[in-house]
Amino acid sequence: MKKLTLGLVLGLIIVLVSVFALPGHVAAQKKMLRWGTADPVSYYYKASAFIADFLRRGMPDYDLTIYPYVSTTANVKSFLVGDLEAVYVAEPGFRDLYSFIKAYKGFEPNVKKMPVQGVWLYTMETHILTLPDNKDKFRTWEDLNGKKIFMTTAGYMNHINIFRAMKDICGLNITHVEVDASKVADALRAGTIDATASYTTALVSVASWIKMLDVASPLQGVNPTQEQIKKLTAAGFTPAKIDMKKAYTKDLGVEELYGVPFYFGQGLGLDFPEDAAYRMLKVLEESAGALAKLEAGFGPLAKDFAGFQVLGIRSIPEVPVHPGLAKYLKEKGLWDSSWKIADDMTIKAAVEAMKAK
């Protein structure tokens, strides 16, 4: 009996030693999912916490950690060198990256992996605001030609988007002035900038720094001209009408305010398994309604999760689609045969084609 008891005790000791002295064995049960985001004042930093909560519960075999970066572009570069499994990226960022221009010019030798389309989460709509004192001076975007504007923080996708809209498409000469996002109201009053870019999510929600601006100062909306709206529409970026009453607490001095929309989501690499990506999409689809209750910007996603993925892909069809997203859309009967499923060859071909444009 004593021998049996001693044997049981020794066996228990061995089990305990295995658990506490060999934690690597236990940790190996979970796979790493480093989820990139922008900085804490960005809209997505808060929203990503909601997403992470649902994914942790729906994918318990993954150890999901949120990684904030100083800008969206910084998180993309971190992904490129292998430091993330999921990268926060938008349509404008995909275009610059696959073309290796602007922020990515000369970065190609550092790339260990490329992101492909993984899951689309919401739209953002970049627009322009100034002070009410300037309402007669800056009636339209045309009046801002040659002026100083905070085009949102350099490296943000909204920064890329509004530069593309105002400069590349509408031909305006804009000088970006980098300021602390929490002090935009002060910069407007001091004349450091003539106007600021701002943005909504799904036309109704704003980031924390924009909420601060809204509280700190009266604001005046500045719209593109009808001719500029035509140019933007012809380029595939039809301006959308902001829901000012939901997005802002004060009157913006215009009957309608137009923003330039684009799609935002998480890109994945080929090292992220097809089945895991498929499961991630299913978890988010099931959680979309609850996400929308927590954050209004997820409203369109909750309304039609699968359809929203289609719209996101259509915004940048040049970039290949992760096999997990392709599997999900084929299951829904929504896959377009003209889209490319991501593999080493299709990614390489996409880069070559976009660099050649």
ROTOR-481270 format. One record per residue: x, y, z of N, C-alpha, C in turn. Coordinates in steps of 0.1 Angstrom, whole numbers, plus 5000, padded with zeros to 4 digits. Layout:
XYZXYZXYZ
...
REM end
This chain:
500849885000500050005000500950135000
502050125008502950235009503550254996
503950144989504550154976503650214966
502350174967501350234957501150384959
501150424972500950564976502150644971
503350584973504650654969504650664954
504150564947504150564933503250674927
502050694934501150794930501650934932
502350954944502951074947504051114937
504951014934505951044924505451074910
504351004907503651034894503151174893
502551214904501951354905503151454904
504251424911505351524910505851534896
505951424889506451424875505551514866
504251494868503251574860503451724863
503551754876503651894880504951954874
506051884875507351924869507251944854
506451864848506351874833505552004830
504552034838503752154835504552284838
505252294850505852414854507252434849
507952324848509352334844509552324829
508452284822508552274807507352354801
507352484803506152564798506152574783
507252554777507252554762506352454756
506252344762505352234757503952274758
503552344769502152394770501952504760
502852604759502752714750502552674736
503252554733503152514719501752474715
500852454724499552424721498852534714
499252654716498652774709499552824698
498952864687499752924676499753074677
500753134673500953284675500153354664
499353454668498653544658498953694663
499953754657500353894660499553974650
498654064656497654134648498054284648
498454334637498854474636497754574636
497954684642497054804641497854934640
497155044639497755174639497855224654
498155344656498455394669497255414678
497355434691496155434700495155544697
495555654690494555754687493755724675
494055614668493355584655492055514658
491155514649489855454650490055304653
490955234646490955094646491655034659
492455114665493055064678491955014687
490955104689489855064698489054944692
488754964679487854864672488554724672
489854724671490554594670490454514683
490254584694490154514707488854434707
487754494701486454414700486654294692
487354314680487554204671488354094678
489454134685490354044692489553954702
488654024709487853944719487053834713
486453864702485653754696486553644690
487653684684488553584678489253504688
489553554700490153474710489253364715
487953404716486953304720486653204709
486553254697486253164686487353084680
488653124683489853054679490753034691
490352954700491152934713492552874711
492752814699494052754696495052854692
494652984690495553094686495753194698
496953234700497353334710497353464702
496253544702496153664695496653784704
497553864698498053974705497954094696
497454214701497354334693498654404694
499154444682500454524681500154654675
500154764683499954904677501254954671
501155034661502255104655502055244653
503055324651502955464650502055514638
501955424628501155454616500755324609
499755324600499355214593500555164585
501255254578502455214570503455144578
503755194590504755124599504354984602
503054954604502654824607502754734594
502554794582502754714570504154674568
505054764571506554734569506954634579
506354634591506654534601506254394596
505054394590504554264584505554214573
505954304565506754274554508054204558
508654234569509854174574509554054583
508354014585508053894592507653904606
507254024611506954044625505554034629
504654014619503254004621502653894613
501453834618500753744610499553804603
499053914608497853984602498154134602
498054204591498454334590497254424587
497154544593496154644591496454714578
495654704568495954764555494654804548
494754894539493654944531493954944516
492954964508493154964494494255064489
494355184494495455274490496855214493
496955154505498155104509498554984501
497654894497497854784488498454834475
497854944470498254994457499755044457
500055124468501455174469502455064471
501954964479502954854483503254764471
502154724464502454634452503154704441
503054834441503754914431505154954435
505354934448506654974455506955124452
506055204455506155354453505955424466
506255554467506055634478506755574491
506055544501506655494514507355364512
507055284501507655154499508755154488
509055274483510155284473511455244479
512155144473513455094478513354994489
512054954493511954864504511854724500
511754694487511554564482512554464487
513854494487514854394491514654344506
513954424514513654384528512554284530
511754264519510454194520510654044522
510153984532510153844534508853784530
507753854531506453804527505553924523
504553904514503654004510502253974516
501554084520500154054524499254044512
498253964514497153944504495853974511
494753984503493454014508493053904518
492753944531492353844541490953864546
490553984551489254014555489054164554
487954204549487554344548486554374559
486854494566486054524578485154644578
485654754571484754874570485354964560
484555064557485055174548485355294556
486255374551486555504557486355614546
485955734550485655834541486455964545
487456004537488256114541487656244535
487556344544486956474540487756584546
487356714542488156834546487356924555
487956974566487357074575488257194577
487657304580488457424583487657494595
488057614598487357694608486157774601
485057794608483957874603484458014598
485458074604485958204600486458204585
486758074580487258064567486258024556
484958024560483957974551483858054538
484158184538484058264526485358254518
486458214525487758204518487958064512
487457964519487657824514486257764512
485657794501484257744498484357604492
485357574485485557434479487057394479
487257274476488657224475489557314466
488957364456489657444446490357564453
489657624463490157734471491357694480
491557564482492657524490493957494482
493857524469495057504461496157584466
497357524469498457594474498457624489
497457574496497357594510497957484518
498057514532498657414541497557334548
497657204547496657114552497257004560
496756974572497056854579496356734572
496956654564496356554556496256424564
495956434577496056324587497556284588
497856214599499256174602499856104590
501056144586501756074575501955924578
501655844568501655704570500355644572
499355724575497955674576497455644562
496455554561495855524548494955644544
494355714554493655834550494555944544
495755954549496756044544496956014529
497255884526497455844512496155874504
495055844509493755854502493455994498
493556094508493256234505494256294496
495556254497496556304488496256264474
495856134472495556084459494356154453
493356184462492156254457492456394453
493056474462493256614459494356644449
495456574451496656604442496656524430
496656384431496856304419495656304410
494456314415493256314407492756454403
492656534413492156674411493256774407
494556734408495556824404495856944413
495556934426495757054435497157044441
497757164443499057174449498757194464
498957084472498757084486500057064494
500157144504501357124513500857064526
501356944529501056874541501856924553
501256964564501957004576501656904587
502656834591502456734602502356804615
501256774622500956824636500556714645
500656734657500156644667498656634666
498156514663496656494661495856544672
496356544684495556594695495556754696
496356814687496456964688495957024674
495156954667494757014654493957144656
493057144666492257274668493257384671
494257364678495257474681495957514668
496357424660497057454647496157534638
494857504638493857574629493757714634
493657734647493457874653494757954651
495957884652497157954651497557994636
496857934627497157954613498357864608
498757774616499757674612499257594600
498057564600497357494589496157574585
495757564572494557634568493357544569
493557414569492457314569493057184574
492157094577492556954581491756854574
492356744571491656624566491056564579
489956494577489256424587488756294581
488156204589487556084583486556024592
485555964585484555884592484855734589
484255644597484155504594482655474591
482455414580481055384575480155504576
480755624574480055754573479455804586
479655734597479055764610479955784622
481055714622481955714634483255784631
483855844642485155914640486155864650
487455884648488455844657488555934669
489255894679489255974691489856114689
490856124681491456264679490456354672
489656294664488556384657487456414666
487156334676486256364686486756484694
488056474697488656584705488556714697
488856714684488756824675487356884675
486356794674484956834674484556904686
485056864698484756924710485457054712
486757064707487557174710487357294701
486657274690486557384680485357374672
484657494668483657494658484357454644
483657394635484257344623483357374611
484057384600483357414587483757314577
482757244570483057154560483457224547
484357154539484857204526484657094516
483857114506483557004497484357024483
484556904476485056914463484056984454
484457044443483557104433482856994426
481757034418481056934410482056874400
482856954394483856904384484856804391
485256834403486156744410485456614414
484156624418483456504420483356414408
483156474396483156404384484456334381
485556404384486956344382487156224392
486756244404486956134414486056014410
484856044406483955934402484555854390
485055934380485655864368486855784372
487555824382488755744387488355624396
487055614399486655504407486455524421
486455654425486355694439485255794442
484055754439482855834440482655884454
482656014456482556074470481156024476
481256004489480055954496479656064506
478356074509477856174518477956134533
478656214540478856194555477556214562
477356124572476156154581476656244592
476556374589477156474598476556464612
475256444613474556444626475056334635
475456214629475956104637477456114640
478156164630479556174631480056284640
479356404640479856524646478756574656
479256644666478256694676477756834672
478456904663478157044660477857054645
477157164641476857194627478157224620
478357174608479557194600479357304590
478257374590478157484581477857454566
477657334563477257294549476057204550
475257204539474057114539474456974537
475556944529476056814527477556814528
478156704533479656694533480056564527
480956574517481356464510482756414513
482956284515484256224518484556124507
485856094505486356004495486555864502
485755764498485755634505486855544500
487155454509488055334506487855224516
488255104513488054984521489254954530
488954914542490054884552489854734557
490954674561490754534566492154484571
492254354573493454284577493954204565
495154224561495854134552496454024559
496653914551497253794557498453754547
499353674552500353614544500053474541
500853414531500653274528501053184539
501853234549502153154560501053134570
499953204568498753184576497853084570
497652974576496952854570495552894564
495252824553493952844547492752814556
492852704564491852664573491652774584
492752824589492752924600492053054595
492353094582491753214577490253194575
489953074570488453044568487753044581
488352984592487752984605487553134610
488653214608488553354612487353424606
487153404593486053464586484753424592
484653294595483353244600483053294614
484153314622483953364636483553514634
484153584626483853734624482453744618
482053654609480653664603479653644614
479853544623478953524634478953634644
480053704645480153814655479853954650
479553964637479454094631478254174637
477154114640476054184646476454244660
477154164668477554214681478654324680
479554304670480554414667479854544664
478854544656478154664652477454734664
477054654674476454714686477554784694
478754724694479854784701480454904694
480454904681481055014673480255024660
479655144658478755164646479455154633
480755164632481455154620481355014614
481054914622480854784616479454754611
478654854610477254844606477154774592
477854824582477754764569478254614568
479254584576479754454577478754364583
478054404593476954324599475754304590
475554404582474354394573474554284563
475754274557476054174547477554144547
477854054556479354024558479953964545
479353864539479953814527479953914516
478853984514478854084504479854194505
480154224518481154334521482554284516
482854154518484054104513484254114498
483154094491483154114476483454254473
482754354479483054494476484454534479
485054474490486454504493487354454482
487154334478487954274467487854354454
486654394451486454474439487154604439
487454654451488154784452489654774449
490154654449491554634446491754494440
491054464429491154324424492554284419
493454374417494754344413495554254423
495154274436495854204447495254064449
496053954449495553824451494753804464
493853704464493053684476493553554483
493553564497494053454505493153334502
493753214501492953094499491853074509
491953114521490953104531489753184528
489953314523488853404519488253344506
489053294497488553234484487653114488
488053034497487252914501485852964507
485953064515484753124522483753174511
484253244501483353304491482853204481
483653104478483152994470482052924476
482152904489481052834497479752914497
479953054496478753144495478253154481
478953104471478553124457478853264452
479853334459480153474455481553484449
482253384446483653394441483553434426
484353534422484453574408485753514402
485553444391486653364385487753454380
487453584379488553674374489553714385
489153684398490053714409491153604410
492253644415493353554416493553504431
493653374432493953314446495353324448
495753364460497153404463498053274464
499153274457500253184459501453264454
502653204455503853274452503853334438
503253254428503253304414502353414412
501053404418500153514415500553644422
501153634434501753754441502753814433
503753734428504853794419504253854407
503253794401502653854388501953984392
501353994403500554114407501554224409
502654194416503654304418504254354405
504554264396505154294383504154384375
502854344375501854414368501654554373
501654564387501354694393502554794392
503754734393504954814391505054874377
504454794367504554844353503654954350
502654974358501655074355502255214356
REM end
